[in-house]
Amino acid sequence: MTDGMPEMTSLERTALYKSLGNPLRRRILEYLGRHGEANSTVLARELGESSGTTSYHLRKLAEQRLIEEIPEKSGGRERWWRSLPFRHTTPDPATMAPEEYDAAARLADLKIEFDTALYRRAHQEYRGPEGWAQVQRHGTWLTREELLRFMREYHALLDRYGHPREEAPDGARPVMMRFYAVPEPVGERNGEPTGP
């Protein structure tokens, strides 16, 4: 589900995953995330595309409520855009329609490539426990209910300490964070099967 938004249909999620998997749309979203706002001309220059192409993709991103027009800066044919806050949790793959599953799987592959490079960068830029780059690895025992409660509290911590770009205090920088929780594979313990 998306926070603060109505539940998405399978068709809407499929379109979202396809959009997020589009290389140019991802670059547009990354640019807006870093710089706050842009119009199609600025994006065309910065991303090496035509303004017609960037304008088309901006409209598509707006249809999916990933960005919005800035009315006070837009006038005539010149439209300025900014990112909207967005959080999405992918549903259980067993509940997805085949086309939605395929689009989500392609997007996941792209995310894995990006996250692998980010993980390497975090290690390369690590300068100790007081530096900007942080790398943590932990293991513990949890019930599924405890893990889900932990996830809710993790989201609450991000909301508590994070800031939207326009409200970030002096000295704040964009920080990319990733969290994975993966249980050990099901096996046997003392000759007895273990389960989820």
C-alpha positions as CSV (number, residue, x, y, z in Angstrom):
1,M,0.0,0.0,0.0
2,T,1.0,3.6,-0.4
3,D,1.0,5.8,2.7
4,G,-1.8,8.4,2.7
5,M,-3.1,7.2,-0.7
6,P,-6.0,4.9,-1.7
7,E,-5.1,1.2,-2.2
8,M,-3.7,0.7,-5.7
9,T,-5.2,-1.8,-8.2
10,S,-3.1,-4.4,-9.9
11,L,-3.2,-2.4,-13.1
12,E,-2.1,0.8,-11.3
13,R,0.8,-1.2,-9.6
14,T,1.8,-2.7,-12.9
15,A,1.9,0.8,-14.5
16,L,3.9,2.1,-11.5
17,Y,6.5,-0.7,-11.7
18,K,6.9,-0.2,-15.4
19,S,7.4,3.6,-14.9
20,L,9.9,3.1,-12.1
21,G,11.7,0.6,-14.3
22,N,12.0,3.1,-17.2
23,P,15.6,4.4,-17.2
24,L,14.7,7.9,-18.2
25,R,11.9,8.2,-15.7
26,R,14.2,7.0,-13.0
27,R,16.8,9.6,-13.9
28,I,14.1,12.3,-13.9
29,L,13.0,11.2,-10.4
30,E,16.6,11.1,-9.2
31,Y,17.2,14.6,-10.6
32,L,14.1,16.1,-9.0
33,G,15.1,14.3,-5.7
34,R,18.5,16.0,-5.7
35,H,17.6,19.4,-7.1
36,G,14.0,19.8,-5.9
37,E,12.5,21.1,-9.1
38,A,12.9,21.3,-12.9
39,N,11.1,21.9,-16.1
40,S,11.4,19.8,-19.3
41,T,14.1,22.2,-20.8
42,V,16.3,21.9,-17.7
43,L,15.9,18.1,-17.7
44,A,16.6,17.8,-21.4
45,R,19.8,19.7,-21.0
46,E,20.9,17.8,-17.9
47,L,19.9,14.3,-19.1
48,G,20.9,14.7,-22.7
49,E,17.3,14.2,-24.1
50,S,14.9,16.4,-26.1
51,S,12.5,18.6,-24.2
52,G,9.6,16.9,-26.0
53,T,10.8,13.5,-24.6
54,T,11.3,14.9,-21.0
55,S,7.9,16.7,-21.2
56,Y,6.2,13.4,-22.2
57,H,7.8,11.5,-19.3
58,L,7.0,14.3,-16.8
59,R,3.3,14.1,-17.7
60,K,3.4,10.3,-17.2
61,L,5.1,10.6,-13.8
62,A,2.4,13.2,-12.8
63,E,-0.4,10.8,-13.9
64,Q,1.0,8.3,-11.3
65,R,1.2,11.0,-8.6
66,L,5.0,10.7,-8.3
67,I,5.5,14.3,-9.2
68,E,3.4,17.5,-9.4
69,E,3.4,20.7,-11.2
70,I,4.5,23.8,-9.3
71,P,1.7,26.2,-10.2
72,E,3.4,29.4,-8.9
73,K,6.4,28.8,-11.2
74,S,4.5,27.5,-14.3
75,G,3.1,29.7,-16.9
76,G,2.2,29.4,-20.6
77,R,4.0,26.4,-22.0
78,E,6.7,26.4,-19.3
79,R,5.7,23.9,-16.6
80,W,7.9,23.3,-13.5
81,W,7.7,20.1,-11.5
82,R,8.7,18.7,-8.1
83,S,8.6,15.2,-6.5
84,L,5.8,14.1,-4.3
85,P,6.4,12.1,-1.1
86,F,5.9,8.5,-1.9
87,R,6.2,5.2,-0.1
88,H,5.1,1.9,-1.5
89,T,5.2,-1.7,-0.2
90,T,5.0,-4.4,-2.9
91,P,2.2,-6.9,-2.1
92,D,2.7,-10.6,-1.7
93,P,3.8,-11.9,-5.2
94,A,1.2,-14.8,-4.8
95,T,-1.6,-12.2,-5.0
96,M,-0.2,-10.5,-8.2
97,A,-1.6,-10.9,-11.7
98,P,1.1,-12.3,-14.1
99,E,1.8,-8.9,-15.8
100,E,2.1,-7.2,-12.5
101,Y,4.5,-9.9,-11.2
102,D,6.6,-9.6,-14.4
103,A,6.8,-5.8,-14.1
104,A,7.7,-6.0,-10.3
105,A,10.4,-8.7,-11.0
106,R,12.0,-6.5,-13.7
107,L,12.0,-3.5,-11.3
108,A,13.4,-5.7,-8.5
109,D,16.3,-6.7,-10.8
110,L,17.1,-3.1,-11.5
111,K,16.9,-2.2,-7.8
112,I,19.3,-5.1,-6.9
113,E,21.9,-3.8,-9.4
114,F,21.6,-0.3,-7.9
115,D,21.6,-1.5,-4.3
116,T,24.7,-3.7,-4.9
117,A,26.6,-0.7,-6.2
118,L,25.3,1.3,-3.2
119,Y,26.5,-1.4,-0.8
120,R,30.0,-1.3,-2.3
121,R,30.1,2.5,-2.1
122,A,29.0,2.4,1.6
123,H,32.0,0.1,2.3
124,Q,34.4,2.3,0.3
125,E,33.2,5.5,1.9
126,Y,33.1,4.2,5.5
127,R,35.2,6.4,7.8
128,G,34.2,4.9,11.1
129,P,31.2,4.9,13.4
130,E,30.9,8.7,13.3
131,G,31.1,9.1,9.5
132,W,28.4,9.8,6.9
133,A,28.6,6.3,5.4
134,Q,27.3,3.6,7.8
135,V,27.4,-0.2,7.4
136,Q,25.7,-2.4,9.9
137,R,25.1,-6.2,9.9
138,H,23.2,-7.9,12.7
139,G,21.5,-11.2,13.4
140,T,19.0,-12.1,16.1
141,W,16.0,-14.3,16.8
142,L,12.5,-12.9,16.2
143,T,9.0,-14.1,15.8
144,R,7.2,-13.0,12.7
145,E,5.0,-10.7,14.8
146,E,8.1,-9.2,16.4
147,L,9.7,-8.7,12.9
148,L,6.6,-6.9,11.6
149,R,6.5,-4.7,14.7
150,F,10.2,-3.9,14.2
151,M,9.4,-2.9,10.6
152,R,6.6,-0.5,11.7
153,E,9.0,1.0,14.3
154,Y,11.7,1.3,11.6
155,H,9.3,3.3,9.4
156,A,8.4,5.5,12.4
157,L,12.1,6.2,13.0
158,L,12.5,7.2,9.4
159,D,9.6,9.5,9.7
160,R,10.8,10.9,13.0
161,Y,14.4,11.7,11.9
162,G,14.0,12.3,8.2
163,H,13.0,15.5,6.5
164,P,11.4,16.4,3.2
165,R,13.9,18.2,1.0
166,E,12.2,21.6,1.4
167,E,12.2,21.2,5.2
168,A,15.7,19.8,5.7
169,P,17.9,21.7,8.2
170,D,21.2,23.2,7.3
171,G,23.9,20.5,7.0
172,A,21.4,17.8,6.0
173,R,22.3,15.7,3.0
174,P,20.3,13.1,1.0
175,V,21.0,9.7,2.5
176,M,20.1,6.5,0.8
177,M,19.1,3.8,3.3
178,R,18.3,0.1,2.6
179,F,16.9,-2.5,5.1
180,Y,16.7,-6.2,4.5
181,A,15.4,-8.8,6.9
182,V,15.8,-12.4,5.8
183,P,15.1,-15.5,8.0
184,E,17.4,-18.5,7.9
185,P,16.2,-21.2,5.5
186,V,13.7,-23.7,7.0
187,G,15.5,-26.9,8.0
188,E,15.7,-29.3,10.8
189,R,16.7,-28.8,14.5
190,N,17.4,-31.8,16.7
191,G,15.9,-34.1,14.0
192,E,12.6,-32.1,14.0
193,P,11.4,-30.0,11.1
194,T,11.3,-26.3,11.7
195,G,8.8,-24.0,10.0
196,P,8.0,-20.4,9.3
